[in-house]
Amino acid sequence: MKEPYFKSLRVLELASVLAGPAVGAFFAELGAEVIKVENLLTGGDVTRSWRLRQEAPDSDISAYFSCVNWGKRSLALDLRQPEALQIVSQLAARADIVIANYKPGDAEKLAVDYASLSALNPGLIYAHLTGYGSDNPRSGFDALIQAETGFVMLNGEADGPGLKMPVALMDLLAAHQIKEALLVALLERQITGLGAYLPVGLFQSGLVSLANQAASWLVAKQDPRRMGSEHPSIVPYGTVYTTADQGQIMLAIGNDRQFQQLCQFLNCPEFSLDPRFATNPERVKYRQVLHPLLQAQIERHPREALLTGFWALGVPAGALHTVSEALAMPEAQALLLESPLAAGDASACIRGLRTLAFEPPGGKVALMPPPHLGEHSLAILTELGLASQAQEWQARGLLSWPDMLE
């Protein structure tokens, strides 16, 4: 088996919640060493406490926290104390990448900003996630960014209220922007030997992801509106239909040939010959006429028979799955994770989902389970040559590690 692609890369994660940690998870899955610095005073990453009611109330590894924190080591510090900041500086001095999500100005107060840390390490690449950019002090919250970039107004039924997406989509889009920026900066560093400062805003990440919806306004002066799951310029695409056994399917017909195949299988070839439906521009115009006609044909067949027939003809269609059904699909199995929890929880097991949808060049990396708060504090200090001070600092509350490690 090949060595992990980024085995020698060191990543320092000064970030919490989802976007920044998702970037750390990306590099952990590529084999990098990722150290997650958590604020001891606030109980670490706030998502540790974002528990479902079904979760154990005393666990510091919530389902939410676990989704982007596999493969990392946790260092818990009281960042008000100068010794703690010195530890961060030492880690940054030997890191390749820092991922931070401080509000503009806050990193400077702690001297963990790019200027301070790059003075110790000129090759440091520093990704700084903000809500609205370096010049706006507002905190960024995913739901508000969804609202302010137009996503909420676009999402939902035409006659209903706007809805936010059920995942923190802006965080995930920003995470992808940061990953891309970091990979470009790593390539540039191979040539120049120098690091870079990479500011990325949640708002900007959401806005540039509007894609064709933004172009509808910029090019055609059409302000997009809610259409449920319908597509503004392709029909039937995203449309949901109910089958004979009360299953639900979605069609994603992208061209006229696929529409002809759809009608052929449903035994209604006359639909594809009707001038109102023969071409996509006409189907867009007459979508409200077409949908009930297709529904009447589709509801004659059970779901699985329909899908099997559609797929055989190359008609794009799929079932509406619950999350549990999606995770049970054969294609999902290689992406699932399972591991015994860290020391002290040998009888417990935790499951998760990789964040990489591709096979890394060096192959998939075996990942440690999500860490307990401060689980690796002592080990990290030992690596820095600070083991002799660790017990004293723990007694002073400067750092912490779980009782199970004592």
TORVEX-940112 format. One line per 10 residues: their letters; for each residue z negated, x negated, y negated of C-alpha. Coordinates in pm, 1 decimal, m for minus. Layout:
// residues N
a = Z:X:Y; ... .
//
This chain:
// residues 406
mkepyfkslr = 0.0:0.0:0.0; 85.5:m122.9:m350.5; m179.1:m210.4:m605.0; m253.4:70.9:m854.0; m12.7:37.3:m1145.3; m282.9:m1.6:m1409.9; m553.8:m171.0:m1203.6; m621.1:m433.2:m1471.8; m623.6:m186.0:m1763.3; m958.4:m111.1:m1929.5 .
vlelasvlag = m1003.1:217.9:m2110.7; m1302.9:308.9:m2326.2; m1340.3:683.3:m2371.3; m1530.4:782.4:m2685.7; m1423.5:1143.2:m2650.7; m1552.3:1471.7:m2515.6; m1439.5:1824.7:m2423.3; m1079.0:1832.9:m2293.3; m798.5:1656.3:m2482.6; m944.1:1304.5:m2500.4 .
pavgaffael = m1098.7:1314.9:m2151.3; m766.2:1440.9:m2011.6; m608.5:1117.9:m2137.5; m886.9:917.0:m1973.6; m825.6:1107.7:m1650.6; m456.0:1021.9:m1669.8; m529.2:649.6:m1679.0; m800.4:677.0:m1412.1; m545.0:833.7:m1179.6; m312.3:542.5:m1250.4 .
gaevikvenl = m585.1:303.0:m1134.2; m732.0:195.4:m1469.0; m1102.7:130.9:m1522.8; m1226.6:414.0:m1746.6; m1572.4:401.4:m1903.4; m1685.7:726.0:m2059.5; m1945.1:672.9:m2333.6; m2160.2:984.5:m2376.1; m2406.6:1075.6:m2648.6; m2748.6:1073.7:m2488.2 .
ltggdvtrsw = m2903.3:1285.5:m2765.3; m2674.1:1582.9:m2705.9; m2688.6:1573.5:m2326.5; m2354.8:1399.9:m2300.0; m2016.4:1565.4:m2302.2; m2078.8:1924.7:m2413.5; m1867.3:2060.1:m2126.9; m2140.0:1951.4:m1884.4; m2323.1:2266.1:m1998.4; m2020.5:2498.9:m1995.7 .
rlrqeapdsd = m2109.9:2658.7:m1664.5; m1984.8:2971.6:m1497.1; m2265.2:3208.2:m1396.8; m2190.4:3123.9:m1032.3; m2269.4:2754.9:m1088.4; m2603.7:2587.1:m1029.4; m2797.5:2601.1:m1358.5; m2947.8:2254.2:m1315.0; m2623.7:2066.5:m1242.0; m2481.9:1837.4:m1510.1 .
isayfscvnw = m2139.0:1845.0:m1346.4; m1989.7:2181.6:m1438.5; m1653.7:2303.5:m1314.6; m1515.4:2259.0:m1666.4; m1647.3:1902.7:m1698.5; m1515.0:1811.1:m1357.4; m1154.9:1909.6:m1433.4; m1081.0:1593.7:m1638.4; m1355.4:1348.6:m1543.1; m1275.7:1229.7:m1191.0 .
gkrslaldlr = m1248.0:855.3:m1147.4; m1459.5:757.5:m1449.1; m1789.9:579.7:m1500.9; m2047.0:728.4:m1738.1; m2252.8:527.1:m1988.0; m2514.3:733.6:m2176.7; m2629.6:589.3:m2509.9; m2823.8:691.9:m2818.8; m2554.2:602.2:m3069.5; m2797.5:612.4:m3362.2 .
qpealqivsq = m2947.4:285.8:m3246.9; m2778.5:m44.1:m3343.0; m2816.4:m195.5:m2996.4; m2621.1:96.8:m2851.9; m2340.1:43.4:m3099.0; m2339.6:m325.1:m3010.1; m2286.0:m228.2:m2647.0; m1989.3:m11.8:m2750.2; m1851.1:m301.9:m2953.8; m1880.3:m536.6:m2656.0 .
laaradivia = m1695.0:m290.5:m2437.5; m1424.0:m243.3:m2701.8; m1385.6:m619.8:m2734.9; m1267.4:m637.4:m2375.1; m1086.3:m301.9:m2361.0; m713.3:m236.9:m2379.1; m742.2:121.6:m2500.5; m997.6:328.6:m2689.7; m972.1:708.0:m2688.7; m1176.2:871.2:m2965.8 .
nykpgdaekl = m1205.6:1221.7:m3106.2; m1431.9:1174.6:m3407.7; m1381.0:1381.3:m3720.8; m1215.5:1179.8:m4000.7; m1481.0:946.4:m4143.8; m1735.1:978.8:m3862.1; m1613.3:681.2:m3659.9; m1646.7:461.1:m3968.7; m2012.0:561.6:m4006.6; m2080.5:430.5:m3657.5 .
avdyaslsal = m1851.4:127.9:m3695.5; m1649.9:240.3:m3394.0; m1334.7:302.0:m3597.2; m1009.3:114.5:m3542.5; m1062.0:m132.6:m3826.9; m1404.6:m234.7:m3698.2; m1311.1:m261.8:m3332.5; m969.2:m420.5:m3378.9; m1135.8:m697.6:m3578.6; m1305.3:m789.0:m3249.7 .
npgliyahlt = m994.8:m728.0:m3040.4; m653.7:m752.2:m3214.4; m477.4:m625.5:m2904.3; m676.5:m301.6:m2897.1; m479.9:23.2:m2888.0; m685.2:299.7:m3048.6; m588.8:665.7:m3000.6; m768.3:892.0:m3247.2; m757.8:1265.7:m3188.7; m834.8:1487.4:m3489.0 .
gygsdnprsg = m802.4:1857.6:m3558.2; m550.0:1849.6:m3840.6; m472.7:1484.1:m3909.6; m648.9:1192.3:m4072.1; m658.9:1352.1:m4419.1; m819.0:1682.8:m4321.3; m1192.8:1682.2:m4233.7; m1187.0:2018.0:m4050.9; m1296.8:2016.8:m3689.2; m1029.1:2125.7:m3447.8 .
fdaliqaetg = m1100.0:2405.7:m3200.7; m833.7:2500.6:m2951.5; m852.8:2875.9:m3009.3; m817.5:2832.7:m3386.1; m529.0:2590.0:m3348.0; m355.2:2842.1:m3121.7; m399.4:3099.2:m3397.3; m291.9:2875.3:m3683.1; 19.4:2733.5:m3516.4; 156.9:3077.9:m3430.3 .
fvmlngeadg = 87.1:3081.3:m3057.0; m154.1:3375.6:m3073.6; 93.9:3583.9:m3273.6; 357.5:3508.8:m3010.0; 141.1:3586.2:m2708.0; 73.2:3941.2:m2587.4; 254.8:4270.6:m2558.2; 476.9:4383.4:m2844.8; 255.5:4682.1:m2924.9; m76.6:4502.0:m2867.0 .
pglkmpvalm = m286.2:4238.7:m3043.0; m212.1:3868.6:m3035.1; m384.5:3678.2:m2755.9; m481.0:3316.5:m2706.9; m371.7:3142.5:m2390.9; m636.1:3140.5:m2112.3; m633.5:2759.9:m2097.5; m700.6:2523.8:m2388.4; m329.2:2473.5:m2434.9; m350.7:2288.3:m2767.1 .
dllaahqike = m590.0:2034.6:m2615.2; m353.6:1976.2:m2324.9; m49.0:1945.8:m2550.6; m235.8:1696.4:m2770.2; m338.7:1501.6:m2459.8; 26.7:1465.5:m2363.4; 112.9:1343.7:m2712.9; m164.7:1083.2:m2689.4; m49.6:965.7:m2345.9; 304.5:920.9:m2473.7 .
allvallerq = 184.8:733.4:m2782.4; m35.8:504.8:m2573.2; 239.1:422.2:m2325.9; 476.4:336.2:m2612.2; 206.3:119.5:m2772.5; 144.2:m60.7:m2443.1; 514.1:m144.4:m2421.2; 516.3:m268.6:m2779.9; 208.1:m481.6:m2715.2; 393.1:m662.9:m2437.9 .
itglgaylpv = 632.9:m786.0:m2706.2; 404.1:m836.2:m3006.0; 65.6:m895.5:m2845.5; m81.9:m661.5:m3107.3; m263.5:m332.9:m3072.6; m205.5:m14.1:m3271.2; m377.6:278.7:m3435.6; m246.4:610.8:m3302.1; m370.3:920.6:m3487.8; m280.8:1251.0:m3319.0 .
glfqsglvsl = m371.3:1595.7:m3453.4; m426.2:1910.2:m3248.8; m245.1:2116.3:m3511.5; 55.2:1885.6:m3518.9; 68.7:1875.5:m3137.3; 72.2:2253.0:m3119.0; 330.2:2290.3:m3394.0; 585.7:2052.1:m3242.8; 548.1:2237.8:m2912.2; 682.4:2564.5:m3054.8 .
anqaaswlva = 1027.8:2436.2:m2951.8; 1286.0:2719.4:m2956.3; 1040.3:2956.8:m3124.0; 1020.7:2725.5:m3426.8; 1398.6:2680.3:m3420.0; 1442.3:3059.1:m3430.7; 1290.2:3055.9:m3777.7; 1424.7:2723.4:m3903.0; 1782.1:2791.2:m3792.5; 1822.0:3169.3:m3777.0 .
kqdprrmgse = 1541.5:3280.5:m4013.4; 1403.3:3504.9:m3738.1; 1024.3:3496.1:m3733.0; 940.7:3527.4:m3360.2; 717.7:3814.3:m3255.3; 527.4:3915.7:m2944.2; 744.2:4025.7:m2652.4; 499.8:4022.2:m2363.3; 646.6:3790.3:m2102.1; 1003.1:3860.9:m2214.0 .
hpsivpygtv = 1233.8:3587.4:m2340.4; 1389.0:3636.6:m2686.1; 1733.5:3509.4:m2587.0; 1766.8:3543.5:m2206.2; 1748.8:3866.9:m2001.0; 1604.2:3930.1:m1746.0; 1388.5:3619.2:m1787.5; 1009.7:3639.4:m1761.4; 1033.4:4009.9:m1681.3; 778.8:4142.1:m1431.0 .
yttadqgqim = 873.0:4408.9:m1177.4; 668.8:4599.3:m918.0; 781.4:4610.5:m555.2; 752.8:4878.5:m287.9; 421.8:4739.0:m159.3; 279.2:4717.6:m514.9; 338.5:4346.0:m531.9; 464.3:4192.3:m852.0; 751.8:3954.4:m902.0; 905.4:3780.5:m1200.7 .
laigndrqfq = 1273.4:3716.3:m1254.2; 1409.7:3415.8:m1443.4; 1783.5:3482.5:m1455.1; 1941.1:3203.6:m1657.9; 2314.3:3280.3:m1636.9; 2566.0:3552.6:m1558.0; 2636.6:3422.1:m1206.8; 2270.4:3455.4:m1113.5; 2269.7:3809.2:m1251.7; 2568.2:3896.0:m1034.7 .
qlcqflncpe = 2390.1:3759.0:m727.5; 2079.4:3959.9:m818.6; 2280.5:4281.9:m840.6; 2465.3:4203.2:m518.9; 2141.6:4165.1:m323.4; 1993.8:4482.6:m475.8; 2311.3:4670.6:m376.7; 2395.9:4763.4:m733.6; 2699.8:4542.4:m815.3; 2808.5:4795.8:m1072.3 .
fsldprfatn = 2533.2:4670.2:m1304.5; 2702.5:4333.1:m1336.5; 3031.6:4505.0:m1420.8; 2881.1:4731.5:m1686.5; 2989.7:4597.6:m2031.1; 2629.7:4635.5:m2149.8; 2501.2:4394.7:m1884.2; 2794.6:4173.8:m1783.2; 2702.3:3888.0:m2018.4; 2369.4:3753.8:m2136.2 .
pervkyrqvl = 2421.0:3837.7:m2507.6; 2482.9:4200.9:m2409.3; 2183.2:4205.0:m2174.7; 1967.1:4079.3:m2461.5; 2096.0:4367.7:m2673.5; 2045.0:4631.1:m2403.9; 1734.4:4493.4:m2232.2; 1540.8:4819.6:m2267.6; 1820.2:5003.6:m2084.2; 1850.3:4742.3:m1809.6 .
hpllqaqier = 1484.6:4699.9:m1717.4; 1417.9:5050.6:m1580.7; 1743.7:5038.3:m1384.9; 1641.3:4713.8:m1217.0; 1288.8:4842.3:m1158.7; 1426.8:5144.4:m971.5; 1616.3:4911.3:m736.4; 1339.0:4656.6:m690.2; 1070.7:4912.4:m605.3; 1265.3:5004.9:m292.4 .
hprealltgf = 1183.3:4671.1:m128.1; 861.3:4492.4:m24.9; 783.3:4175.2:m216.0; 826.8:3913.8:55.1; 1160.7:4056.1:171.3; 1285.7:4054.7:m185.5; 1180.5:3698.7:m253.2; 1323.2:3569.2:74.0; 1655.8:3734.1:m3.2; 1662.5:3615.8:m363.0 .
walgvpagal = 1584.7:3254.8:m270.9; 1857.2:3252.6:m4.5; 2110.7:3344.8:m273.6; 1969.9:3110.6:m537.8; 1836.2:3393.3:m751.2; 1539.3:3259.2:m955.9; 1239.9:3476.2:m871.9; 874.9:3426.7:m787.0; 556.5:3610.8:m703.4; 274.5:3662.4:m949.8 .
htvsealamp = m10.6:3461.6:m799.7; m378.4:3441.7:m873.5; m512.6:3091.1:m933.9; m662.5:3084.7:m584.1; m327.7:3183.9:m433.9; m148.1:2913.2:m633.0; m395.7:2649.0:m513.8; m339.7:2759.3:m154.3; 36.6:2699.0:m166.2; 169.6:2410.6:45.0 .
eaqalllesp = 303.1:2237.7:m266.2; m49.3:2224.4:m410.1; m219.9:2048.0:m121.2; m128.4:1691.0:m217.0; m277.9:1749.5:m562.9; m620.8:1862.0:m443.2; m926.4:1636.0:m450.9; m1242.9:1647.4:m244.5; m1535.3:1407.7:m244.4; m1907.1:1390.8:m172.7 .
laagdasaci = m2098.8:1390.4:m498.1; m2251.9:1064.8:m617.9; m2587.9:920.1:m511.3; m2853.1:1179.2:m451.3; m2608.2:1452.4:m352.2; m2483.9:1318.8:m21.1; m2487.3:1665.6:137.3; m2287.2:1824.6:m145.7; m1914.8:1813.4:m193.2; m1701.6:1872.8:m497.5 .
rglrtlafep = m1337.5:1975.5:m509.5; m1089.5:1922.5:m786.4; m726.6:1900.7:m891.6; m539.0:1589.6:m996.7; m396.7:1583.0:m1348.1; m83.9:1387.9:m1247.0; 202.5:1596.1:m1112.6; 398.4:1282.5:m1017.7; 350.6:1005.2:m764.7; 243.0:689.1:m952.0 .
pggkvalmpp = 446.2:372.4:m880.8; 150.3:220.9:m695.5; 72.0:539.2:m505.3; m215.2:784.6:m549.9; m553.5:631.0:m626.5; m871.7:733.9:m445.0; m1093.4:871.9:m721.9; m1469.0:867.5:m760.1; m1616.4:1215.4:m816.1; m1703.1:1319.9:m1172.7 .
phlgehslai = m2006.9:1116.4:m1282.8; m2357.9:1234.1:m1360.6; m2467.1:1163.1:m1715.1; m2530.9:790.6:m1744.9; m2472.3:734.9:m1375.4; m2319.5:391.3:m1431.5; m2523.1:278.3:m1732.9; m2714.7:12.1:m1542.9; m2407.9:m120.6:m1363.6; m2208.4:m144.1:m1686.9 .
ltelglasqa = m2488.2:m327.3:m1867.3; m2517.5:m567.3:m1576.2; m2146.2:m643.7:m1605.2; m2198.1:m718.3:m1975.2; m2482.7:m957.9:m1891.5; m2743.2:m722.5:m2036.0; m2932.5:m629.7:m1718.6; m3252.1:m795.1:m1839.5; m3271.6:m566.3:m2143.5; m3173.4:m249.4:m1958.1 .
qewqarglls = m3523.2:m141.2:m1848.6; m3666.4:m195.8:m2195.6; m3382.4:m4.5:m2358.9; m3422.8:280.0:m2113.9; m3793.6:300.5:m2196.8; m3704.4:319.6:m2566.6; m3455.1:600.3:m2502.7; m3158.2:390.5:m2609.8; m2979.6:451.5:m2283.3; m3028.0:647.5:m1963.9 .
wpdmle = m2931.5:675.5:m1603.2; m3018.2:947.2:m1349.7; m3360.3:943.1:m1183.6; m3185.0:927.1:m847.7; m3080.2:567.5:m921.5; m3432.6:437.9:m972.1 .
//
